[in-house]
Amino acid sequence: MAGSSYVTASRKKILDFLKESDERSVTASDVDDYLKAQNSEVNITTVYRYLDKLAKEGTIMKYVAEKGSQSAYQYVHPERRCSEHLHLKCMKCGRIIHLDCHFMKEISTHVSQDHGFILHCENSILHGVCKDCREKEENN
């Protein structure tokens, strides 16, 4: 009965949470907190296992954590083609910006021609501070 299309209520809640949070990355702890708030107790190991399954399927992106912190996950809209562009993550608010503009062609061409290196952008992320957070800092 438990095939690849089998979806438990908890799995549906996890996927719904990821879809609702698609403009930022979330950790397994964020998912766990959300499930607890929904009165849906799920073992954290089960949460990690399901997140890894979704990442392997390409439903979400997994951003591997720096040493000492948790990996982060983000829902991938099928039309976004996240494997073709870099991602910018705000270190203040956690927002993810998809760098899916003409710049990607320029940087890919430059890196290939000048450095002999072919970019693979899936799960790529550059850290910084977004415009909104910078403006908040300047106004305080």
C-alpha positions in Angstrom: 0.0 0.0 0.0 2.9 2.4 0.7 4.1 3.2 -2.8 5.8 6.3 -4.1 2.5 8.2 -4.5 1.4 7.4 -0.9 1.1 10.6 1.0 0.4 10.7 4.7 -1.3 13.7 6.3 2.0 14.7 7.9 3.8 14.6 4.5 1.0 16.8 3.0 1.4 19.3 5.9 5.2 19.4 5.3 4.8 20.0 1.6 2.1 22.6 2.2 4.5 24.4 4.7 7.3 24.3 2.1 5.0 25.7 -0.6 3.8 28.5 1.7 7.4 29.3 2.6 8.7 29.3 -1.0 10.3 32.7 -0.8 12.7 31.7 2.0 14.5 28.6 3.1 13.5 26.6 6.1 15.2 24.1 8.3 14.0 20.7 9.5 13.5 22.4 12.9 11.2 25.0 11.3 9.2 22.2 9.8 9.1 20.4 13.2 7.9 23.6 14.9 5.2 24.0 12.3 4.0 20.4 12.7 3.9 20.8 16.5 1.8 24.0 16.1 -0.5 22.0 13.8 -0.8 19.3 16.5 0.9 16.8 14.3 3.8 15.2 16.2 6.3 13.6 13.8 9.7 12.2 14.7 12.4 14.7 13.6 14.2 11.8 11.8 11.1 11.2 9.7 11.1 14.9 8.8 14.7 14.7 7.7 14.0 11.6 5.7 11.1 13.1 3.9 13.0 16.4 3.2 15.8 14.3 1.7 13.3 12.4 -0.4 11.8 15.6 -1.7 15.3 17.0 -2.5 16.2 13.8 -4.4 13.0 14.1 -6.4 13.8 17.8 -7.2 10.6 19.0 -5.4 12.7 21.1 -3.0 16.3 22.4 -3.0 18.6 21.4 -0.2 21.2 24.0 0.8 24.0 22.2 2.6 24.8 24.0 5.8 28.1 25.4 7.0 29.7 23.6 9.8 27.7 23.8 13.0 24.4 24.8 11.4 21.4 23.0 9.8 20.8 22.5 6.2 18.1 24.6 4.7 15.3 23.6 2.2 13.2 25.5 -0.3 10.2 24.5 -2.4 11.0 24.6 -6.1 8.3 25.8 -8.5 8.7 23.6 -11.6 8.7 26.6 -14.0 11.6 28.3 -12.1 14.3 25.9 -13.4 16.5 26.5 -10.4 19.2 24.3 -11.7 19.9 27.0 -14.3 20.6 29.9 -12.0 22.3 31.0 -8.8 20.4 31.9 -5.6 21.0 34.8 -3.2 20.1 34.3 0.4 19.6 37.2 2.9 21.5 36.4 6.1 19.1 38.6 8.0 15.6 37.6 6.9 16.3 34.3 5.1 14.7 35.4 1.8 15.8 33.6 -1.3 16.2 35.6 -4.5 16.4 33.7 -7.8 19.1 35.1 -10.1 17.2 34.1 -13.2 18.1 37.0 -15.4 20.4 37.7 -18.4 23.3 38.0 -15.9 23.4 34.1 -15.6 24.2 33.8 -19.3 26.9 36.4 -19.0 28.5 34.8 -15.9 28.2 31.3 -17.3 29.9 32.3 -20.6 32.6 34.2 -18.7 33.4 31.4 -16.3 33.4 28.9 -19.2 35.5 30.9 -21.6 37.9 32.6 -19.2 38.3 29.9 -16.5 37.4 26.6 -18.3 34.7 25.9 -15.8 31.1 24.8 -16.4 28.6 26.0 -13.7 26.1 23.6 -12.2 23.7 25.8 -10.3 21.5 23.4 -8.5 21.6 24.0 -4.7 23.8 27.0 -5.3 23.6 29.9 -2.9 25.4 33.2 -2.3 25.0 34.8 1.1 24.5 38.6 1.7 21.9 41.1 2.9 18.9 42.0 0.8 17.8 45.5 -0.1 14.9 45.6 2.4 17.1 44.5 5.3 19.8 47.1 4.3 17.2 49.8 4.2 15.8 48.8 7.6 19.4 49.0 9.0 19.9 52.4 7.5 16.7 53.8 8.9 17.4 52.7 12.5 
